[in-house]
Amino acid sequence: TLKPMVIRLWFGGGGRIVKSDIEKSSGDIRADQTLKAAASRVGAIPALPPEFIKEYRNKGVPVRFTVKPN
């Protein structure tokens, strides 16, 4: 089973994801790489308010994922 993962995302103008780092590994390098690739494919979250982007621009936002078996 995979451990919970945490990816930290940094946002730029328009909610564009400008950087992502795995902060807490799942214990499986392929799962971690898949999570990072998924963040890259999202590209942007345009609904983020400018105040949110400004507040977290330098420190990023941690996002936690837990994979549960079927």
N, C-alpha and C positions, 0 to 999 in steps of 0.2 A: 504494500500500500504506500501511497505517497503522503509525505508530511505536508501540512499546510504551507503554502508559498506566499511570499510577500514580494511584490514588485513596486518600486518607487517610480512614479511618473512625474516629469517636469513638463509644464505647459507654457506655451508662448501665446502670442496674439491669436485671437480667434479660437482658442482652445486646442491649438495644434500641439501634439505631443512632440517635444523637441529632444527628449532624452528619457531612457528607461534603464533601470538597473535592478537585477535580482537582489533583493535585500535578505531574503530568507529562502534557502533552497528547499526543494521538495525531496531532495535526496536522489533525484534522477536527472542527470544532465539533459536528457532529451526532453523531459517535461519542462524543465527550466527554459531551454531554448525555444520550445513551442510557445510558452507564455510570452517570452520577449518578442518573438515574431508576431504573435497576435496583437500585442500593443503597437507594434510598428504598422501593422495592416490597418488598425483603427484610424491612425493618422491624426484625427482631431475629434474633439467633443465640443462642437460649436455652441452648445447651450450653456456652457460655463460662463457665469457672470464675470465681467472684468475685475471685480473686487476679489473674487476667489483666485483668479490667475495672478493678480498682483501679490496677494498674501502668500501664495505657495510657490511663486516663481523660483525662488532661490533654494528652498528646502525640499521641494517636491511633495508628492502626496503618496503615502503608502496605501497599496491596495492588496487585500488579502484574498487568496483563493484556496478553497478546499475541494479536492477531488474525492467524490464518494463513489464507491463501486455500485454497479447496477444491482 
